[in-house]
Amino acid sequence: MVHISRQSTPKGWQISRKETKWITRPSPGPHPINKAMPLTLVVKNLLGHAKTTREVKNILENKNILINKKVRKDHRFPIGIFDVIEIEKTNEYFRLFQDQKLNFILHKISKEESNIKPSKIINKTKLKKGLTQINLSDAKNMIVKEDKYKVGDTLIIDLDKNLIKKHIKLSEGSRIYLMDGKYTGRFAKIKSITNKKDLNPSKITCEYGSKTFQTLKKYAFAIEDGITTPK
């Protein structure tokens, strides 16, 4: 289906529920629908560069918008958290986040920062000749010789060269962004980790300002200081 009922859209899209019955559905991609927005809504609602889908299509046909350094012409292309939106004509760069109210927001970044993107390791596979395939949260795969990476860690990817620029471990003291759960959208610091026992999932205790709270380890996405964040 190329459309979805307005009543069924994720809360974070921040759209009117009382207009037309249907709205553009994101194309199949690396992000679940509740963690992504179709490009047409990003251009219209978040950037304010168009009022209609036809106007969005014209902008995309002129190759004016890049997502993670690649020109995208599909107005339904899914934009997910940490994706980089580049507008060549105005030399503007943004990164998509989800705030504590689950709303999708754009955070303006520098041209230098637009060259990097954090991706979480979700799986690993041993290959022949001592190589390892790393599966990332944005559906990319990386082949590495040195297997020093763990599931849950974050890789900072150089988008221009498609290379690993930095490895960030998910460990005590890590700066994290919470992707899901009660504390979605918060930037916190890991105080301690309680690893999985029997059927109980691994949990982390986090510091958020003067407060501490506990959540599931799988919700944590380790990030570095080079990734600027919304205030």
C-alpha positions in Angstrom: 0.0 0.0 0.0 1.2 3.5 -0.9 -1.1 5.2 1.6 -2.0 4.8 5.3 -5.1 6.0 7.2 -4.4 9.2 9.1 -5.9 7.6 12.1 -3.3 4.8 12.0 -0.2 7.0 11.6 2.4 7.1 14.4 1.9 9.9 16.9 5.3 11.3 16.1 4.3 12.4 12.6 2.3 15.3 14.1 -0.3 15.5 11.4 -3.9 16.6 11.4 -6.2 13.7 11.8 -9.2 15.6 10.3 -8.1 16.3 6.8 -8.1 13.7 3.9 -8.6 10.1 5.0 -5.3 8.9 3.6 -1.7 10.0 3.8 1.6 8.8 2.2 3.0 5.6 3.7 6.8 5.2 3.9 8.3 2.7 1.4 9.7 -0.5 2.9 13.1 0.2 4.3 15.5 -0.2 7.3 13.3 1.6 9.8 10.0 0.4 11.4 7.1 2.7 10.6 6.9 4.1 14.2 10.6 5.1 13.9 10.5 6.8 10.5 8.7 9.4 8.4 8.2 9.4 4.6 10.4 11.9 2.9 7.4 13.9 1.6 6.3 14.7 5.2 9.8 15.7 6.2 10.0 18.2 3.3 6.5 19.5 3.9 6.0 19.4 7.7 9.4 19.6 9.2 11.4 21.6 6.6 8.4 23.6 5.3 9.8 23.6 1.8 6.6 22.5 0.1 2.9 22.5 0.6 1.8 19.6 -1.6 3.2 16.2 -2.6 3.5 17.5 -6.2 5.8 20.2 -5.0 7.9 17.7 -3.1 8.2 15.5 -6.2 9.4 18.5 -8.2 12.1 19.3 -5.6 13.2 15.6 -5.5 13.3 15.4 -9.3 15.8 18.3 -9.3 18.1 16.3 -7.0 18.0 19.0 -4.4 17.8 16.7 -1.4 20.3 14.1 -0.3 19.7 11.5 2.5 22.9 10.2 4.0 24.9 11.6 1.0 22.7 9.9 -1.6 20.2 11.7 -3.9 16.7 10.4 -3.2 13.8 10.8 -5.7 11.2 8.6 -4.0 8.9 10.8 -2.0 8.0 7.8 0.1 11.6 7.0 1.1 11.7 6.4 4.9 13.8 8.8 7.0 14.8 7.3 10.3 16.4 8.5 13.5 20.0 9.7 13.0 19.6 10.0 9.2 21.2 13.1 7.7 19.1 15.3 5.4 21.1 17.6 3.1 19.7 20.5 1.1 22.3 21.4 -1.5 20.6 24.5 -2.8 20.6 26.2 0.6 23.7 24.4 2.1 21.6 23.2 5.1 22.1 20.0 7.0 19.8 18.3 9.5 19.7 15.1 11.6 16.4 13.4 12.5 15.6 12.7 16.1 12.6 11.7 18.2 11.9 13.8 21.3 10.6 12.8 24.7 7.0 13.3 23.4 7.8 10.8 20.5 7.6 13.7 18.0 10.0 13.6 15.1 12.2 16.7 15.0 15.1 18.0 12.8 18.3 19.1 14.5 20.5 21.5 12.4 24.1 20.3 12.1 27.3 21.5 10.4 28.5 20.4 7.0 31.4 18.5 8.7 29.0 16.6 11.0 26.8 15.7 8.0 29.5 13.4 6.9 29.1 11.0 9.8 26.2 8.8 11.0 26.0 6.5 14.0 24.7 3.0 13.5 24.2 0.3 16.1 25.5 -3.2 15.7 22.5 -5.6 15.9 24.2 -8.9 14.8 27.5 -10.4 13.7 28.3 -13.4 11.4 31.6 -15.2 11.1 32.8 -15.6 7.5 35.6 -17.5 5.8 39.2 -16.4 6.0 38.8 -14.9 9.4 36.4 -12.1 8.3 33.3 -11.0 10.2 30.1 -9.5 8.8 28.6 -6.8 11.0 24.8 -6.1 10.6 23.8 -2.5 11.5 20.6 -1.0 12.6 20.1 0.9 9.3 20.3 -2.3 7.3 23.9 -1.8 6.2 26.5 -4.5 6.4 30.2 -4.0 7.0 32.9 -6.7 6.5 35.8 -6.4 9.0 39.0 -8.3 9.6 39.5 -7.5 13.2 36.5 -8.8 15.3 36.7 -6.3 18.2 33.1 -5.2 18.0 30.2 -6.4 20.1 26.4 -6.5 19.5 25.0 -3.3 21.0 28.1 -1.2 20.3 27.9 1.8 17.9 29.9 2.5 14.8 30.4 6.0 13.5 30.2 5.6 9.7 32.0 8.0 7.3 29.1 8.5 4.8 31.4 9.8 2.0 33.8 6.8 2.2 31.4 4.2 3.7 34.1 3.3 6.2 34.1 2.9 10.0 35.5 6.1 11.5 35.0 5.2 15.2 33.9 2.5 17.5 31.9 3.4 20.6 31.3 0.7 23.2 28.1 0.3 25.1 29.4 0.3 28.6 29.3 2.0 32.0 29.9 5.7 31.5 28.6 5.7 27.9 26.6 8.6 26.6 23.4 7.2 25.2 20.2 8.0 23.4 17.2 6.0 24.3 15.4 4.6 21.2 12.4 3.0 22.9 10.5 2.4 26.1 9.2 4.8 28.8 12.3 7.1 28.4 12.4 7.4 24.6 14.1 10.5 23.3 16.2 11.1 26.4 20.0 11.5 26.3 21.5 10.0 29.4 24.7 8.3 30.8 25.0 4.7 31.8 25.7 4.3 35.5 25.6 0.5 35.6 24.7 -2.5 33.6 22.9 -5.7 34.9 23.4 -8.4 32.3 20.8 -11.0 31.4 20.0 -13.7 33.9 17.8 -16.6 33.0 14.7 -15.1 31.3 15.3 -11.6 32.6 16.5 -9.1 30.0 19.7 -7.1 30.5 19.0 -3.7 32.1 20.9 -0.5 32.6 20.7 2.2 35.3 21.0 5.6 33.7 21.8 9.1 35.0 19.6 11.9 33.6 20.5 15.2 35.1 20.1 14.7 38.9 17.8 11.7 38.4 18.4 8.0 37.9 16.2 5.5 36.3 16.3 1.9 34.9 15.4 0.7 31.5 16.2 -2.2 29.1 19.8 -2.3 27.7 18.4 -3.0 24.2 16.9 0.5 24.1 20.3 2.2 24.5 22.1 3.6 21.5 25.7 4.7 22.4 26.7 8.1 20.8 29.8 10.3 21.0 30.4 14.0 21.5 30.9 14.5 17.8 27.2 13.9 17.3 25.4 17.1 18.4 22.0 16.7 19.9 18.8 18.8 20.4 18.7 20.7 23.7 
